[in-house]
Amino acid sequence: MTEFAVPLPTGVDGKELTSRGAATRQRLFDAAEEVFAELGYHEASIVKITEAAGVAQGTFYLYFAGKQEIFEELVRDLNRRVRHAMAAGAERGRTRAEAEVLGFTGYFEFAAQHGALYRIIRQAEFVSPETLHDHYQAIASGYMAALESAMDSGEVARMDPEVLAWALMGMGELLGMRWIVWEGAREVPQELVEQMRLLIERMLGA
């Protein structure tokens, strides 16, 4: 299974689901994303999730043990999807600086199309701190490896790759919040991409 592959869907008993069961589970999962994003974790309920999914309340427990479990899985799923979007953008870059810009563009595009990303990830700070930690660490680990390799090749100025990775992540997240989420943007402003390019080139010493 590749890094971004979706795990095989199973029920609470751990058994692989039939195609019909997998479809029902996905409906619950999609409904949970909408409900958590709209109402927040504490106001959301299994009743509201099953109503949004159009299934009986008891059906929920065939696929998930409870509200926190489906929330944590949703955070992991968003993490996997956003990392895939960033990696798909970055792999088109010819230089490390260009890869960073394209990776962040992929991130901004994902945020513009998935309004739940920021709302759900920020809720995880209070609902499931460990899951939030895993979310950021998964992103950072890929950054550190790529940046360290670029430093070894002389493409990026030598510095602590972990500090640089987290600095880039923080910059991208806050810029996305300001120019994508708060503006309700459905497309990435080109001026944002251009300013991001200038910042990244200076930070990397490119």
C-alpha positions as CSV (number, residue, x, y, z in Angstrom):
1,M,0.0,0.0,0.0
2,T,1.4,3.4,-1.0
3,E,1.8,6.3,1.4
4,F,-1.5,7.9,0.2
5,A,-3.5,4.8,-0.4
6,V,-6.9,4.6,1.3
7,P,-7.1,1.7,3.8
8,L,-9.6,-1.0,3.0
9,P,-12.9,-0.2,4.7
10,T,-13.8,-2.4,7.6
11,G,-16.6,-2.7,10.1
12,V,-16.1,-2.4,13.9
13,D,-15.4,-6.1,13.9
14,G,-12.4,-5.5,11.7
15,K,-13.8,-7.5,8.8
16,E,-13.6,-6.2,5.2
17,L,-16.9,-4.8,4.0
18,T,-19.0,-5.7,1.0
19,S,-19.3,-3.1,-1.7
20,R,-22.7,-2.1,-0.3
21,G,-21.3,-1.9,3.3
22,A,-18.4,0.2,2.0
23,A,-20.8,2.6,0.3
24,T,-22.9,3.0,3.5
25,R,-19.8,3.6,5.5
26,Q,-18.6,6.3,3.1
27,R,-22.0,8.0,3.3
28,L,-21.6,8.2,7.0
29,F,-18.0,9.4,6.6
30,D,-19.0,12.2,4.2
31,A,-21.9,13.2,6.4
32,A,-19.6,13.4,9.4
33,E,-17.3,15.7,7.5
34,E,-20.2,18.1,6.8
35,V,-21.7,17.9,10.3
36,F,-18.3,18.4,12.1
37,A,-17.4,21.3,9.8
38,E,-20.8,23.0,10.2
39,L,-21.6,22.4,13.9
40,G,-18.3,21.6,15.5
41,Y,-17.4,18.5,17.4
42,H,-19.4,19.2,20.6
43,E,-22.6,20.2,18.9
44,A,-22.4,17.3,16.4
45,S,-24.0,14.1,17.3
46,I,-24.4,10.6,15.9
47,V,-28.1,11.3,15.3
48,K,-27.2,14.4,13.2
49,I,-24.6,12.4,11.3
50,T,-26.9,9.5,10.5
51,E,-29.7,11.9,9.5
52,A,-27.4,13.6,7.1
53,A,-26.3,10.2,5.7
54,G,-29.9,9.0,5.4
55,V,-29.4,5.9,7.5
56,A,-30.7,4.5,10.7
57,Q,-28.9,5.5,13.9
58,G,-28.1,1.9,14.8
59,T,-26.4,1.5,11.4
60,F,-23.6,3.8,12.6
61,Y,-22.3,1.3,15.1
62,L,-21.8,-1.3,12.5
63,Y,-18.9,0.9,11.1
64,F,-17.7,3.1,13.9
65,A,-17.4,2.7,17.7
66,G,-18.4,6.3,18.4
67,K,-18.2,10.0,17.6
68,Q,-14.6,10.4,18.5
69,E,-13.5,7.4,16.4
70,I,-15.1,8.8,13.2
71,F,-13.7,12.3,14.0
72,E,-10.2,11.0,14.4
73,E,-10.4,8.9,11.2
74,L,-11.7,12.0,9.4
75,V,-8.6,14.0,10.6
76,R,-6.3,11.2,9.3
77,D,-8.2,11.1,6.0
78,L,-7.9,14.8,5.5
79,N,-4.2,14.6,6.3
80,R,-3.7,11.9,3.7
81,R,-5.7,13.8,1.0
82,V,-3.9,17.1,1.6
83,R,-0.5,15.5,1.6
84,H,-1.3,13.8,-1.7
85,A,-2.4,17.2,-3.1
86,M,0.8,18.8,-2.0
87,A,3.0,15.9,-3.2
88,A,1.3,15.9,-6.6
89,G,2.1,19.6,-7.0
90,A,5.6,19.4,-5.7
91,E,6.7,16.6,-8.0
92,R,6.3,18.9,-11.0
93,G,9.0,21.2,-9.6
94,R,12.4,21.3,-11.3
95,T,14.1,22.8,-8.3
96,R,13.4,22.5,-4.6
97,A,12.1,26.1,-4.4
98,E,9.8,25.5,-7.4
99,A,8.6,22.2,-5.8
100,E,7.8,24.1,-2.6
101,V,5.8,26.7,-4.4
102,L,3.9,24.1,-6.4
103,G,3.3,22.0,-3.3
104,F,1.9,25.0,-1.4
105,T,-0.3,25.8,-4.5
106,G,-1.7,22.3,-4.2
107,Y,-2.3,22.9,-0.5
108,F,-4.1,26.2,-1.2
109,E,-6.2,24.5,-4.0
110,F,-7.2,21.7,-1.6
111,A,-8.2,24.2,1.1
112,A,-10.3,26.2,-1.4
113,Q,-12.2,23.1,-2.4
114,H,-12.5,21.6,1.1
115,G,-13.7,24.1,3.6
116,A,-13.8,21.5,6.3
117,L,-10.0,21.2,6.4
118,Y,-9.3,24.1,8.7
119,R,-12.4,23.8,10.8
120,I,-11.9,20.1,11.5
121,I,-8.1,20.2,12.0
122,R,-8.4,23.1,14.5
123,Q,-11.1,21.2,16.5
124,A,-8.6,18.3,16.9
125,E,-6.5,20.5,19.2
126,F,-9.1,20.1,21.8
127,V,-10.9,16.8,20.8
128,S,-7.8,14.7,20.1
129,P,-4.5,16.4,20.6
130,E,-2.5,13.2,19.7
131,T,-4.3,13.0,16.4
132,L,-3.5,16.6,15.7
133,H,0.2,16.0,16.6
134,D,0.3,13.1,14.2
135,H,-1.3,15.2,11.5
136,Y,1.4,17.9,11.6
137,Q,4.2,15.4,12.2
138,A,3.2,13.4,9.0
139,I,3.5,16.6,7.0
140,A,6.7,17.7,8.6
141,S,8.5,14.4,8.1
142,G,8.2,14.5,4.4
143,Y,9.4,18.1,4.4
144,M,12.4,17.4,6.4
145,A,13.6,14.6,4.2
146,A,13.2,16.6,1.0
147,L,14.9,19.7,2.5
148,E,17.8,17.8,3.9
149,S,18.4,16.2,0.6
150,A,18.3,19.6,-1.1
151,M,20.8,20.9,1.5
152,D,23.1,18.0,0.8
153,S,23.1,18.8,-2.9
154,G,23.8,22.5,-2.3
155,E,20.4,23.6,-3.7
156,V,19.2,24.9,-0.3
157,A,21.3,26.9,2.2
158,R,22.4,24.7,5.2
159,M,20.2,25.1,8.3
160,D,18.2,23.0,10.6
161,P,15.7,21.1,8.3
162,E,13.2,20.5,11.1
163,V,13.0,24.2,12.0
164,L,12.8,25.1,8.3
165,A,10.0,22.5,7.7
166,W,7.9,23.8,10.5
167,A,8.5,27.4,9.6
168,L,7.3,26.7,6.0
169,M,4.3,24.8,7.3
170,G,3.3,27.6,9.7
171,M,3.6,30.2,6.9
172,G,1.5,28.2,4.5
173,E,-1.2,27.4,7.0
174,L,-1.7,31.0,8.1
175,L,-1.5,32.4,4.5
176,G,-4.1,29.8,3.5
177,M,-6.3,30.8,6.4
178,R,-6.1,34.5,5.6
179,W,-6.4,34.5,1.8
180,I,-8.4,31.2,1.2
181,V,-10.6,30.5,4.2
182,W,-11.4,34.0,5.4
183,E,-12.0,35.2,1.9
184,G,-14.1,32.2,1.0
185,A,-11.9,31.8,-2.2
186,R,-12.7,29.0,-4.6
187,E,-9.6,29.6,-6.6
188,V,-6.0,30.4,-5.5
189,P,-5.1,34.1,-5.9
190,Q,-2.1,34.4,-8.2
191,E,-0.7,37.2,-6.2
192,L,-0.6,34.9,-3.2
193,V,1.4,32.3,-5.2
194,E,3.8,34.9,-6.4
195,Q,4.4,36.3,-2.9
196,M,4.8,32.8,-1.6
197,R,7.5,32.2,-4.3
198,L,9.5,35.2,-3.2
199,L,9.3,34.2,0.5
200,I,10.3,30.6,-0.2
201,E,13.2,31.6,-2.4
202,R,14.6,33.9,0.3
203,M,14.0,31.3,3.1
204,L,15.7,28.6,1.2
205,G,18.6,30.8,0.1
206,A,17.8,29.8,-3.5
